[in-house]
Amino acid sequence: MKTDKQLQRGDYYYRISDDGLLFRKWMDNKAVIIASNYHGTAPTSVKRTQNDGTREQVACPEAVRDYNMHIGGVDMADMLCSSYGLSRKSKKWWHCLFFGLIDRTLINAYIV
């Protein structure tokens, strides 16, 4: 992968594995690294606000655009988990994982 200093804002660099997994590094304000087996290599664009308040079109990968479009559902699920979560302390790591999965399952069932 290219280093952060080699990329300007809106530039991206990608590699595709033999299994069809796409690894992409996109430069926004900081470097964003994405792995996807669903999205292709077609470029899209998003609007970003400059320091002076103006809006600029910046090239970005499809995965970033899709993530930004659907982030509201992720935020709502996180908010509900923090409000109604099953917070249980345990010394065994798999207990925390198990109860976390049960918690997410109940929240998703409530949303649906």
All heavy atoms as an XYZ file, in Angstrom:
908
protein
N       0.836     -1.179      0.000
C       0.000      0.000      0.000
C       0.886      1.249      0.000
O       1.986      1.221      0.535
C      -0.906      0.036      1.229
C      -1.903     -1.100      1.308
S      -3.136     -1.001      0.039
C      -4.588     -0.749      0.956
N       0.369      2.298     -0.575
C       1.112      3.555     -0.590
C       1.051      4.189      0.791
O       0.122      3.962      1.570
C       0.516      4.509     -1.617
C       0.723      4.065     -3.044
C       0.213      5.105     -3.996
C       0.462      4.682     -5.432
N      -0.023      5.678     -6.387
N       2.037      5.021      1.097
C       2.060      5.699      2.385
C       1.097      6.882      2.357
O       0.674      7.332      1.289
C       3.475      6.199      2.720
O       3.869      7.153      1.736
C       4.463      5.040      2.758
N       0.762      7.402      3.544
C      -0.156      8.529      3.646
C       0.391      9.776      2.966
O      -0.366     10.579      2.432
C      -0.454      8.836      5.113
C      -1.193      7.703      5.797
O      -1.654      6.788      5.092
O      -1.302      7.743      7.032
N       1.678      9.950      2.974
C       2.283     11.143      2.374
C       2.202     11.118      0.851
O       2.281     12.162      0.218
C       3.736     11.280      2.823
C       3.849     11.571      4.305
C       5.280     11.729      4.731
C       5.331     12.010      6.224
N       6.693     12.150      6.699
N       2.033      9.943      0.264
C       1.944      9.835     -1.186
C       0.535     10.122     -1.709
O       0.354     10.294     -2.903
C       2.363      8.434     -1.634
C       3.825      8.142     -1.414
C       4.167      6.704     -1.749
O       3.368      5.805     -1.509
N       5.352      6.501     -2.302
N      -0.460     10.154     -0.841
C      -1.846     10.356     -1.256
C      -2.342     11.738     -0.860
O      -2.108     12.200      0.253
C      -2.748      9.297     -0.618
C      -2.481      7.846     -0.996
C      -3.346      6.926     -0.151
C      -2.756      7.615     -2.463
N      -3.063     12.396     -1.767
C      -3.728     13.658     -1.485
C      -5.182     13.368     -1.122
O      -5.667     12.255     -1.308
C      -3.674     14.576     -2.716
C      -2.279     14.939     -3.155
C      -1.577     15.821     -2.143
O      -2.194     16.656     -1.507
N      -0.279     15.608     -1.987
N      -5.903     14.377     -0.647
C      -7.302     14.191     -0.286
C      -8.109     13.789     -1.523
O      -8.058     14.446     -2.552
C      -7.867     15.470      0.311
C      -9.267     15.290      0.838
C      -9.750     16.527      1.528
N     -10.964     16.233      2.227
C     -11.686     17.119      2.856
N     -11.286     18.363      2.904
N     -12.779     16.769      3.473
N      -8.840     12.694     -1.412
C      -9.645     12.182     -2.509
C      -8.959     11.086     -3.309
O      -9.609     10.404     -4.091
N      -7.661     10.906     -3.116
C      -6.946      9.839     -3.820
C      -7.183      8.510     -3.114
O      -7.395      8.464     -1.905
C      -5.438     10.107     -3.839
C      -5.068     11.288     -4.703
O      -5.914     11.725     -5.503
O      -3.935     11.781     -4.568
N      -7.147      7.447     -3.870
C      -7.247      6.125     -3.266
C      -6.396      5.143     -4.039
O      -6.029      5.361     -5.188
C      -8.694      5.642     -3.147
C      -9.432      5.519     -4.451
C      -9.410      4.338     -5.171
C     -10.172      6.577     -4.948
C     -10.086      4.220     -6.363
C     -10.855      6.474     -6.130
C     -10.808      5.302     -6.841
O     -11.478      5.184     -8.018
N      -6.098      4.068     -3.369
C      -5.205      3.041     -3.879
C      -5.808      1.708     -3.473
O      -6.311      1.566     -2.367
C      -3.831      3.254     -3.237
C      -2.790      2.261     -3.610
C      -2.148      2.321     -4.826
C      -2.438      1.253     -2.724
C      -1.177      1.408     -5.157
C      -1.467      0.329     -3.048
C      -0.845      0.424     -4.270
O       0.116     -0.493     -4.604
N      -5.824      0.731     -4.362
C      -6.453     -0.533     -3.998
C      -5.670     -1.723     -4.535
O      -4.894     -1.614     -5.473
C      -7.896     -0.590     -4.497
C      -8.056     -0.601     -5.990
C      -8.081     -1.795     -6.692
C      -8.200      0.579     -6.695
C      -8.236     -1.815     -8.055
C      -8.360      0.574     -8.061
C      -8.379     -0.627     -8.735
O      -8.534     -0.632    -10.095
N      -5.919     -2.853     -3.899
C      -5.390     -4.148     -4.303
C      -6.523     -5.163     -4.186
O      -7.360     -5.069     -3.293
C      -4.242     -4.598     -3.398
C      -3.007     -3.788     -3.518
C      -2.221     -4.257     -4.702
N      -0.953     -3.545     -4.712
C      -0.349     -3.203     -5.807
N      -0.856     -3.494     -6.962
N       0.790     -2.563     -5.766
N      -6.531     -6.143     -5.071
C      -7.537     -7.199     -5.045
C      -6.822     -8.519     -4.801
O      -5.853     -8.845     -5.492
C      -8.333     -7.246     -6.356
C      -9.034     -5.916     -6.592
C      -9.332     -8.393     -6.333
C      -9.736     -5.816     -7.920
N      -7.289     -9.284     -3.814
C      -6.678    -10.572     -3.500
C      -7.147    -11.629     -4.490
O      -8.066    -11.407     -5.288
C      -7.028    -10.987     -2.070
O      -8.381    -11.361     -2.000
N      -6.543    -12.778     -4.423
C      -6.925    -13.894     -5.302
C      -8.336    -14.392     -5.010
O      -9.003    -14.945     -5.882
C      -5.938    -15.055     -5.142
C      -4.543    -14.677     -5.612
O      -4.432    -13.761     -6.458
O      -3.573    -15.284     -5.124
N      -8.797    -14.186     -3.782
C     -10.137    -14.628     -3.388
C     -11.223    -13.623     -3.755
O     -12.388    -13.849     -3.485
C     -10.189    -14.871     -1.880
C      -9.218    -15.942     -1.444
O      -8.909    -16.817     -2.269
O      -8.770    -15.900     -0.289
N     -10.847    -12.479     -4.320
C     -11.827    -11.463     -4.694
C     -12.084    -10.427     -3.620
O     -13.050     -9.672     -3.710
N     -11.253    -10.360     -2.601
C     -11.410     -9.381     -1.545
C     -10.673     -8.111     -1.937
O      -9.508     -8.155     -2.308
C     -10.868     -9.929     -0.226
C     -11.136     -9.116      1.023
C     -12.627     -8.992      1.268
C     -10.475     -9.762      2.219
N     -11.359     -6.983     -1.879
C     -10.811     -5.699     -2.285
C     -10.327     -4.939     -1.057
O     -11.098     -4.701     -0.127
C     -11.882     -4.879     -3.010
C     -11.517     -3.472     -3.432
C     -10.563     -3.523     -4.615
C     -12.756     -2.701     -3.808
N      -9.050     -4.582     -1.047
C      -8.479     -3.756      0.014
C      -8.234     -2.380     -0.581
O      -7.585     -2.256     -1.614
C      -7.149     -4.339      0.517
C      -7.301     -5.659      1.182
C      -7.099     -6.833      0.483
C      -7.673     -5.726      2.505
C      -7.243     -8.056      1.087
C      -7.823     -6.956      3.128
C      -7.611     -8.112      2.421
N      -8.750     -1.351      0.080
C      -8.644     -0.004     -0.458
C      -8.198      0.957      0.624
O      -8.658      0.893      1.752
C      -9.998      0.423     -0.992
C      -9.957      1.783     -1.616
C     -11.215      2.079     -2.305
N     -11.357      1.132     -3.401
C     -12.313      1.190     -4.302
N     -13.206      2.115     -4.242
N     -12.386      0.308     -5.259
N      -7.291      1.850      0.260
C      -6.847      2.915      1.151
C      -7.255      4.233      0.512
O      -6.873      4.537     -0.618
C      -5.332      2.864      1.336
C      -4.805      3.850      2.336
C      -3.319      3.633      2.520
C      -2.820      4.332      3.746
N      -1.396      4.060      3.951
N      -8.076      5.003      1.216
C      -8.609      6.266      0.707
C      -8.172      7.376      1.632
O      -8.198      7.227      2.851
C     -10.130      6.185      0.630
C     -10.801      7.455      0.253
C     -10.634      8.167     -0.896
C     -11.777      8.170      1.014
N     -11.437      9.265     -0.890
C     -12.152      9.294      0.275
C     -12.364      7.955      2.256
C     -13.098     10.211      0.726
C     -13.295      8.859      2.702
C     -13.652      9.971      1.948
N      -7.785      8.482      1.071
C      -7.322      9.608      1.868
C      -8.410     10.657      1.953
O      -8.825     11.227      0.954
C      -6.057     10.205      1.234
C      -5.368     11.176      2.116
S      -4.724     10.300      3.525
C      -3.684     11.522      4.202
N      -8.924     10.884      3.150
C      -9.830     11.999      3.424
C      -9.003     12.965      4.260
O      -7.949     13.383      3.815
C     -11.077     11.505      4.150
C     -12.194     12.537      4.184
O     -12.177     13.450      3.358
O     -13.083     12.412      5.034
N      -9.433     13.360      5.426
C      -8.564     14.126      6.320
C      -7.452     13.232      6.863
O      -6.342     13.676      7.097
C      -9.360     14.720      7.483
C     -10.300     15.797      7.000
O     -10.053     16.448      6.000
N     -11.402     15.963      7.702
N      -7.782     11.973      7.074
C      -6.823     10.945      7.471
C      -7.036      9.745      6.557
O      -8.035      9.670      5.848
C      -7.040     10.533      8.928
C      -6.726     11.618      9.921
C      -6.879     11.107     11.322
C      -6.513     12.197     12.315
N      -6.634     11.725     13.689
N      -6.126      8.817      6.600
C      -6.244      7.621      5.767
C      -7.342      6.708      6.305
O      -7.468      6.508      7.509
C      -4.922      6.882      5.718
N      -8.152      6.170      5.390
C      -9.219      5.239      5.718
C      -8.935      3.948      4.961
O      -8.788      3.964      3.742
C     -10.595      5.804      5.305
C     -11.698      4.816      5.602
C     -10.859      7.139      5.980
N      -8.851      2.829      5.669
C      -8.575      1.541      5.045
C      -9.841      0.696      5.098
O     -10.450      0.532      6.161
C      -7.403      0.830      5.742
C      -6.148      1.693      5.626
C      -7.179     -0.544      5.138
C      -4.972      1.179      6.407
N     -10.244      0.167      3.943
C     -11.499     -0.558      3.806
C     -11.223     -1.908      3.153
O     -10.434     -1.995      2.221
C     -12.481      0.234      2.920
C     -12.722      1.622      3.485
C     -13.785     -0.507      2.753
C     -13.376      2.550      2.509
N     -11.895     -2.944      3.631
C     -11.865     -4.261      2.988
C     -13.302     -4.627      2.648
O     -14.196     -4.497      3.486
C     -11.256     -5.302      3.903
N     -13.534     -5.054      1.407
C     -14.896     -5.373      0.978
C     -14.855     -6.472     -0.067
O     -13.968     -6.505     -0.911
C     -15.564     -4.122      0.396
O     -16.830     -4.447     -0.136
N     -15.839     -7.350     -0.014
C     -15.995     -8.334     -1.075
C     -17.264     -8.056     -1.870
O     -17.625     -8.817     -2.748
C     -16.010     -9.757     -0.507
C     -17.166     -9.995      0.420
O     -17.911     -9.086      0.758
N     -17.318    -11.227      0.842
N     -17.939     -6.964     -1.581
C     -19.189     -6.595     -2.240
C     -19.000     -5.467     -3.238
O     -19.520     -5.511     -4.331
C     -20.224     -6.217     -1.178
C     -21.528     -5.725     -1.753
C     -22.422     -6.622     -2.315
C     -21.855     -4.383     -1.731
C     -23.619     -6.177     -2.854
C     -23.049     -3.936     -2.268
C     -23.929     -4.839     -2.826
O     -25.099     -4.399     -3.362
N     -18.268     -4.446     -2.857
C     -18.114     -3.256     -3.680
C     -17.013     -3.445     -4.722
O     -16.039     -4.134     -4.491
C     -17.792     -2.041     -2.805
C     -18.895     -1.700     -1.869
N     -18.947     -2.192     -0.586
C     -20.001     -0.950     -2.036
C     -20.028     -1.738     -0.006
N     -20.697     -0.986     -0.859
N     -17.187     -2.766     -5.849
C     -16.208     -2.831     -6.923
C     -15.211     -1.687     -6.832
O     -15.055     -1.037     -5.801
N     -14.555     -1.419     -7.946
C     -13.514     -0.389     -7.986
C     -14.007      0.918     -8.591
O     -13.223      1.835     -8.789
C     -12.315     -0.889     -8.802
O     -12.752     -1.195    -10.123
C     -11.700     -2.116     -8.162
N     -15.301      1.020     -8.908
C     -15.832      2.234     -9.535
C     -15.784      3.410     -8.569
O     -16.181      3.290     -7.408
C     -17.266      1.994     -9.990
N     -15.295      4.569     -9.026
C     -15.232      5.739     -8.138
C     -16.582      6.453     -8.047
O     -17.367      6.444     -8.990
C     -14.192      6.634     -8.806
C     -14.288      6.294    -10.251
C     -14.654      4.838    -10.315
N     -16.843      7.045     -6.908
C     -18.007      7.904     -6.698
C     -17.497      9.179     -6.039
O     -16.296      9.378     -5.909
C     -19.058      7.221     -5.803
O     -18.463      6.900     -4.556
C     -19.606      5.978     -6.447
N     -18.398     10.021     -5.582
C     -17.954     11.253     -4.923
C     -18.880     11.585     -3.760
O     -20.036     11.167     -3.729
C     -17.912     12.418     -5.908
O     -19.207     12.692     -6.395
N     -18.340     12.313     -2.809
C     -19.090     12.804     -1.658
C     -18.771     14.280     -1.475
O     -17.760     14.771     -1.972
C     -18.736     12.033     -0.358
C     -19.218     10.613     -0.418
C     -17.266     12.087     -0.081
N     -19.645     14.976     -0.765
C     -19.398     16.391     -0.469
C     -18.735     16.496      0.889
O     -19.198     15.911      1.864
C     -20.704     17.177     -0.474
C     -21.299     17.335     -1.847
C     -22.518     18.214     -1.808
C     -23.072     18.371     -3.210
N     -24.260     19.228     -3.215
N     -17.659     17.251      0.952
C     -16.927     17.483      2.193
C     -16.858     18.979      2.441
O     -16.705     19.769      1.511
C     -15.507     16.913      2.124
C     -15.456     15.426      2.055
C     -15.807     14.847      3.405
N     -15.607     13.421      3.438
C     -16.542     12.569      3.785
N     -17.729     12.985      4.129
N     -16.287     11.287      3.812
N     -16.944     19.371      3.704
C     -16.877     20.779      4.079
C     -15.430     21.184      4.313
O     -14.695     20.506      5.032
C     -17.705     21.024      5.360
O     -19.044     20.551      5.140
C     -17.747     22.491      5.702
N     -15.041     22.292      3.706
C     -13.700     22.836      3.877
C     -13.611     23.597      5.201
O     -14.609     23.809      5.889
C     -13.370     23.799      2.714
C     -13.368     23.158      1.367
C     -12.135     22.303      1.159
O     -11.124     22.484      1.824
N     -12.229     21.359      0.254
N     -12.403     24.034      5.562
C     -12.217     24.808      6.789
C     -12.938     26.152      6.736
O     -13.366     26.664      7.760
C     -10.727     25.038      7.052
C     -10.020     23.757      7.422
O     -10.642     22.814      7.889
N      -8.718     23.723      7.208
N     -13.080     26.734      5.542
C     -13.748     28.035      5.420
C     -15.262     27.910      5.275
O     -15.951     28.907      5.127
C     -13.153     28.827      4.261
C     -13.300     28.110      2.926
O     -13.819     26.982      2.900
O     -12.877     28.698      1.905
N     -15.806     26.706      5.301
C     -17.251     26.500      5.257
C     -17.790     26.139      3.887
O     -18.961     25.815      3.760
N     -16.989     26.221      2.849
C     -17.452     25.853      1.517
C     -17.484     24.338      1.380
O     -16.787     23.623      2.089
C     -16.526     26.442      0.426
O     -15.204     25.939      0.610
C     -16.514     27.959      0.503
N     -18.314     23.855      0.454
C     -18.436     22.414      0.250
C     -17.724     22.041     -1.043
O     -17.799     22.752     -2.028
C     -19.894     22.012      0.214
C     -20.528     22.321      1.560
C     -21.839     21.701      1.829
N     -22.018     20.315      1.560
C     -22.022     19.366      2.473
N     -21.797     19.680      3.721
N     -22.253     18.129      2.159
N     -17.044     20.905     -1.017
C     -16.249     20.456     -2.149
C     -16.590     19.006     -2.466
O     -16.801     18.198     -1.570
C     -14.763     20.582     -1.781
C     -13.822     20.026     -2.800
C     -12.392     19.970     -2.305
O     -12.175     19.877     -1.090
O     -11.504     20.005     -3.147
N     -16.656     18.667     -3.745
C     -16.835     17.286     -4.179
C     -15.490     16.574     -4.097
O     -14.500     17.047     -4.650
C     -17.339     17.231     -5.613
C     -18.769     17.671     -5.799
C     -19.751     16.647     -5.330
O     -20.397     16.862     -4.329
N     -19.870     15.541     -6.015
N     -15.445     15.442     -3.401
C     -14.222     14.671     -3.244
C     -14.498     13.258     -3.743
O     -15.516     12.657     -3.401
C     -13.768     14.639     -1.768
C     -12.548     13.775     -1.592
C     -13.509     16.039     -1.262
N     -13.597     12.727     -4.557
C     -13.738     11.355     -5.039
C     -13.574     10.386     -3.873
O     -12.749     10.605     -2.985
C     -12.687     11.070     -6.111
N     -14.387      9.333     -3.871
C     -14.305      8.344     -2.792
C     -14.740      6.982     -3.317
O     -15.397      6.890     -4.348
C     -15.167      8.758     -1.602
S     -16.916      8.487     -1.838
N     -14.423      5.908     -2.606
C     -14.885      4.569     -2.989
C     -16.373      4.384     -2.702
O     -16.964      5.088     -1.878
C     -14.057      3.642     -2.100
C     -12.981      4.463     -1.528
C     -13.430      5.862     -1.545
N     -16.980      3.420     -3.377
C     -18.400      3.123     -3.160
C     -18.680      2.684     -1.731
O     -19.723      3.004     -1.177
C     -18.851      2.003     -4.095
C     -18.974      2.379     -5.533
C     -19.380      1.190     -6.366
O     -18.666      0.174     -6.336
O     -20.423      1.284     -7.034
N     -17.763      1.960     -1.124
C     -17.969      1.455      0.239
C     -18.113      2.607      1.230
O     -18.927      2.533      2.157
C     -16.813      0.554      0.644
N     -17.359      3.674      1.061
C     -17.456      4.836      1.960
C     -18.792      5.523      1.780
O     -19.457      5.891      2.753
C     -16.291      5.814      1.704
C     -16.478      7.092      2.475
C     -14.967      5.167      2.051
N     -19.223      5.693      0.530
C     -20.514      6.330      0.272
C     -21.656      5.513      0.872
O     -22.549      6.052      1.534
C     -20.727      6.503     -1.225
C     -21.994      7.301     -1.538
C     -22.433      7.121     -2.942
N     -22.716      5.691     -3.125
C     -22.856      5.124     -4.287
N     -22.710      5.806     -5.381
N     -23.111      3.832     -4.380
N     -21.632      4.195      0.688
C     -22.677      3.338      1.252
C     -22.665      3.366      2.772
O     -23.715      3.382      3.409
C     -22.516      1.907      0.752
C     -22.893      1.770     -0.716
O     -23.493      2.711     -1.270
O     -22.578      0.721     -1.296
N     -21.483      3.366      3.366
C     -21.379      3.437      4.829
C     -21.983      4.741      5.340
O     -22.749      4.744      6.306
C     -19.920      3.323      5.256
C     -19.721      3.515      6.739
C     -20.019      2.499      7.630
C     -19.255      4.717      7.251
C     -19.856      2.666      8.985
C     -19.087      4.904      8.606
C     -19.385      3.877      9.467
O     -19.225      4.068     10.807
N     -21.666      5.859      4.700
C     -22.194      7.150      5.134
C     -23.700      7.240      4.956
O     -24.387      7.900      5.741
C     -21.514      8.289      4.377
C     -20.091      8.505      4.819
O     -19.718      8.150      5.931
N     -19.285      9.071      3.955
N     -24.249      6.565      3.923
C     -25.698      6.595      3.717
C     -26.441      5.798      4.782
O     -27.553      6.143      5.167
C     -26.046      6.042      2.329
C     -25.764      7.021      1.222
S     -26.050      6.417     -0.459
C     -27.261      5.164     -0.326
N     -25.840      4.719      5.295
C     -26.533      3.816      6.217
C     -26.023      3.896      7.647
O     -26.334      3.024      8.451
C     -26.418      2.371      5.711
C     -26.990      2.199      4.343
N     -28.331      2.303      4.075
C     -26.388      1.961      3.146
C     -28.542      2.123      2.785
N     -27.372      1.919      2.195
N     -25.269      4.907      7.985
C     -24.691      5.004      9.324
C     -25.753      5.293     10.390
O     -25.571      4.967     11.553
C     -23.576      6.058      9.363
C     -22.745      5.904     10.629
C     -24.131      7.448      9.259
C     -21.478      6.704     10.635
N     -26.898      5.833     10.005
C     -27.945      6.139     10.975
C     -28.443      4.912     11.715
O     -28.715      4.944     12.911
N     -28.572      3.787     11.030
C     -29.011      2.554     11.675
C     -28.001      2.030     12.668
O     -28.348      1.509     13.728
N     -26.718      2.175     12.350
C     -25.655      1.744     13.260
C     -25.672      2.607     14.512
O     -25.572      2.105     15.636
C     -24.283      1.809     12.559
C     -23.168      1.512     13.533
C     -24.248      0.866     11.387
N     -25.822      3.916     14.333
C     -25.869      4.814     15.485
C     -27.071      4.538     16.367
O     -26.981      4.586     17.590
C     -25.894      6.272     15.023
C     -24.570      6.732     14.472
O     -23.551      6.083     14.765
O     -24.551      7.740     13.752
N     -28.223      4.238     15.769
C     -29.421      3.968     16.564
C     -29.247      2.669     17.357
O     -29.617      2.593     18.533
C     -30.649      3.867     15.673
C     -31.934      3.705     16.466
S     -33.422      3.831     15.498
C     -33.402      2.300     14.614
N     -28.667      1.641     16.736
C     -28.448      0.383     17.442
C     -27.464      0.577     18.597
O     -27.668      0.032     19.692
C     -27.934     -0.685     16.478
N     -26.403      1.361     18.396
C     -25.460      1.636     19.478
C     -26.116      2.413     20.616
O     -25.853      2.158     21.786
C     -24.259      2.425     18.949
C     -23.330      1.568     18.121
O     -23.405      0.329     18.237
O     -22.542      2.142     17.355
N     -26.992      3.373     20.265
C     -27.686      4.150     21.284
C     -28.605      3.249     22.120
O     -28.632      3.323     23.347
C     -28.511      5.259     20.637
C     -29.279      6.112     21.630
S     -30.509      7.154     20.854
C     -31.677      5.957     20.288
N     -29.342      2.352     21.457
C     -30.235      1.451     22.177
C     -29.467      0.465     23.040
O     -29.901      0.121     24.145
C     -31.145      0.720     21.196
C     -32.201      1.580     20.501
C     -32.907      0.792     19.414
C     -33.198      2.128     21.501
N     -28.322     -0.012     22.551
C     -27.504     -0.929     23.358
C     -26.969     -0.245     24.601
O     -26.887     -0.852     25.668
C     -26.347     -1.472     22.535
S     -26.818     -2.834     21.468
N     -26.595      1.014     24.486
C     -26.076      1.716     25.659
C     -27.196      2.032     26.648
O     -26.974      2.057     27.850
C     -25.360      3.001     25.244
O     -26.273      3.934     24.718
N     -28.416      2.249     26.162
C     -29.540      2.565     27.050
C     -30.134      1.325     27.710
O     -30.482      1.347     28.885
C     -30.644      3.277     26.270
O     -30.182      4.483     25.742
N     -30.293      0.261     26.942
C     -30.981     -0.926     27.425
C     -30.107     -2.171     27.404
O     -30.602     -3.289     27.327
C     -32.227     -1.186     26.572
C     -33.163     -0.023     26.520
C     -33.316      0.721     25.358
C     -33.883      0.355     27.639
C     -34.170      1.796     25.307
C     -34.746      1.436     27.603
C     -34.884      2.159     26.428
O     -35.720      3.227     26.384
N     -28.822     -2.013     27.458
C     -27.907     -3.135     27.313
C     -27.869     -4.066     28.506
O     -28.239     -3.709     29.625
N     -27.408     -5.270     28.261
C     -27.225     -6.280     29.296
C     -25.777     -6.241     29.763
O     -24.994     -7.142     29.472
C     -27.539     -7.677     28.750
C     -28.935     -7.927     28.218
C     -29.001     -9.287     27.559
C     -29.941     -7.838     29.335
N     -25.396     -5.221     30.463
C     -24.012     -5.083     30.905
C     -23.752     -6.028     32.064
O     -24.302     -5.867     33.151
C     -23.730     -3.644     31.335
O     -23.944     -2.776     30.263
N     -22.938     -7.030     31.822
C     -22.591     -8.009     32.851
C     -21.087     -8.136     32.908
O     -20.437     -8.318     31.884
C     -23.204     -9.365     32.535
C     -24.699     -9.330     32.567
C     -25.245    -10.690     32.265
N     -26.700    -10.600     32.208
C     -27.496    -11.518     32.669
N     -27.011    -12.596     33.192
N     -28.786    -11.376     32.582
N     -20.554     -8.057     34.100
C     -19.125     -8.235     34.265
C     -18.819     -9.717     34.411
O     -19.573    -10.460     35.032
C     -18.634     -7.489     35.499
C     -18.702     -5.987     35.354
C     -18.110     -5.315     36.556
C     -18.160     -3.812     36.380
N     -17.580     -3.125     37.521
N     -17.718    -10.124     33.822
C     -17.322    -11.515     33.903
C     -15.814    -11.613     33.721
O     -15.201    -10.795     33.046
C     -18.023    -12.320     32.805
O     -17.567    -13.645     32.834
N     -15.235    -12.628     34.337
C     -13.808    -12.867     34.175
C     -13.514    -13.730     32.957
O     -12.378    -13.846     32.542
C     -13.237    -13.528     35.427
C     -13.247    -12.605     36.619
C     -12.597    -13.246     37.817
C     -12.616    -12.288     38.988
N     -11.957    -12.863     40.157
N     -14.542    -14.326     32.398
C     -14.361    -15.182     31.223
C     -14.704    -14.373     29.972
O     -15.772    -13.779     29.874
C     -15.248    -16.413     31.324
C     -14.865    -17.285     32.498
C     -15.729    -18.504     32.593
C     -15.290    -19.313     33.801
N     -16.165    -20.419     34.067
N     -13.799    -14.364     29.004
C     -13.976    -13.542     27.820
C     -15.174    -13.971     27.008
O     -15.854    -13.150     26.405
C     -12.712    -13.565     26.953
C     -12.409    -14.907     26.359
C     -11.637    -15.884     26.906
C     -12.897    -15.428     25.132
N     -11.599    -16.978     26.093
C     -12.369    -16.731     24.981
C     -13.726    -14.938     24.131
C     -12.642    -17.523     23.896
C     -13.995    -15.739     23.036
C     -13.454    -17.016     22.919
N     -15.479    -15.241     26.986
C     -16.572    -15.699     26.142
C     -17.933    -15.332     26.722
O     -18.920    -15.260     25.986
C     -16.466    -17.194     25.860
C     -16.537    -18.087     27.055
C     -15.498    -18.512     27.827
C     -17.711    -18.661     27.610
N     -15.943    -19.318     28.830
C     -17.317    -19.425     28.722
C     -19.054    -18.607     27.290
C     -18.210    -20.119     29.499
C     -19.956    -19.311     28.060
C     -19.532    -20.049     29.159
N     -18.009    -15.090     28.044
C     -19.262    -14.604     28.625
C     -19.591    -13.222     28.080
O     -20.737    -12.945     27.718
C     -19.166    -14.536     30.147
C     -19.331    -15.857     30.825
N     -19.325    -15.981     32.190
C     -19.501    -17.112     30.351
C     -19.493    -17.253     32.515
N     -19.585    -17.946     31.405
N     -18.584    -12.341     28.031
C     -18.798    -10.991     27.501
C     -19.218    -11.046     26.041
O     -20.120    -10.327     25.610
C     -17.540    -10.156     27.659
S     -17.085     -9.855     29.363
N     -18.587    -11.907     25.261
C     -18.927    -12.058     23.854
C     -20.338    -12.613     23.697
O     -21.135    -12.104     22.894
C     -17.916    -12.976     23.171
C     -18.119    -13.216     21.684
C     -17.920    -11.930     20.912
C     -17.166    -14.289     21.204
N     -20.679    -13.625     24.486
C     -22.000    -14.240     24.400
C     -23.097    -13.238     24.753
O     -24.079    -13.099     24.022
C     -22.072    -15.459     25.319
C     -23.421    -16.090     25.374
C     -23.882    -16.852     24.311
C     -24.233    -15.922     26.479
C     -25.136    -17.437     24.352
C     -25.491    -16.502     26.536
C     -25.940    -17.264     25.471
N     -22.940    -12.540     25.873
C     -23.968    -11.588     26.272
C     -24.016    -10.387     25.330
O     -25.077     -9.790     25.118
C     -23.764    -11.148     27.718
C     -24.127    -12.224     28.706
C     -23.183    -12.732     29.571
C     -25.409    -12.730     28.748
C     -23.510    -13.732     30.469
C     -25.752    -13.736     29.643
C     -24.798    -14.232     30.504
N     -22.896    -10.025     24.730
C     -22.904     -8.965     23.725
C     -23.697     -9.367     22.489
O     -24.447     -8.558     21.925
N     -23.537    -10.624     22.063
C     -24.307    -11.105     20.920
C     -25.799    -11.198     21.237
O     -26.644    -10.866     20.401
C     -23.778    -12.468     20.469
C     -22.409    -12.457     19.813
C     -21.940    -13.887     19.559
C     -22.427    -11.672     18.528
N     -26.126    -11.643     22.436
C     -27.537    -11.688     22.862
C     -28.110    -10.277     22.885
O     -29.236    -10.031     22.427
C     -27.684    -12.365     24.247
C     -27.282    -13.835     24.162
C     -29.089    -12.206     24.805
C     -28.184    -14.681     23.302
N     -27.329     -9.329     23.384
C     -27.755     -7.934     23.449
C     -28.044     -7.388     22.056
O     -29.096     -6.782     21.815
C     -26.665     -7.117     24.138
C     -27.110     -5.727     24.503
O     -28.328     -5.494     24.605
O     -26.228     -4.865     24.696
N     -27.122     -7.604     21.118
C     -27.320     -7.121     19.737
C     -28.517     -7.812     19.084
O     -29.273     -7.175     18.335
C     -26.079     -7.377     18.892
C     -24.932     -6.497     19.211
C     -25.214     -5.078     18.822
N     -24.159     -4.222     19.296
C     -24.013     -2.970     18.946
N     -24.875     -2.424     18.113
N     -23.046     -2.248     19.435
N     -28.721     -9.089     19.373
C     -29.856     -9.808     18.812
C     -31.174     -9.227     19.301
O     -32.110     -9.028     18.521
C     -29.775    -11.306     19.183
O     -28.518    -11.812     18.724
C     -30.904    -12.093     18.586
N     -31.256     -8.952     20.592
C     -32.488     -8.361     21.143
C     -32.747     -6.968     20.594
O     -33.889     -6.612     20.275
C     -32.412     -8.325     22.670
C     -32.443     -9.684     23.360
C     -32.182     -9.526     24.855
C     -33.763    -10.375     23.115
N     -31.709     -6.159     20.454
C     -31.858     -4.806     19.907
C     -32.314     -4.868     18.457
O     -33.218     -4.142     18.034
C     -30.550     -4.010     20.048
C     -30.231     -3.752     21.527
C     -30.607     -2.706     19.274
C     -31.244     -2.910     22.260
N     -31.687     -5.759     17.649
C     -32.092     -5.893     16.252
C     -33.533     -6.397     16.116
O     -34.275     -5.961     15.242
C     -31.143     -6.815     15.499
C     -29.818     -6.152     15.240
O     -29.716     -4.934     15.215
N     -28.779     -6.953     15.059
N     -33.952     -7.308     16.989
C     -35.327     -7.796     16.980
C     -36.297     -6.667     17.337
O     -37.377     -6.549     16.735
C     -35.490     -8.952     17.953
N     -35.915     -5.812     18.261
C     -36.742     -4.664     18.625
C     -36.872     -3.693     17.459
O     -37.975     -3.194     17.184
C     -36.149     -3.961     19.852
C     -36.843     -2.663     20.190
C     -38.099     -2.677     20.812
C     -36.269     -1.441     19.891
C     -38.750     -1.498     21.116
C     -36.907     -0.261     20.192
C     -38.145     -0.301     20.806
O     -38.789      0.878     21.096
N     -35.777     -3.452     16.755
C     -35.814     -2.518     15.612
C     -36.693     -3.065     14.499
O     -37.484     -2.341     13.911
C     -34.373     -2.241     15.107
C     -33.612     -1.406     16.132
C     -34.400     -1.528     13.770
C     -32.148     -1.256     15.804
N     -36.557     -4.361     14.217
C     -37.368     -4.975     13.149
C     -38.825     -5.024     13.564
O     -39.729     -4.735     12.855
C     -36.843     -6.384     12.819
C     -37.777     -7.122     11.897
C     -35.475     -6.277     12.179
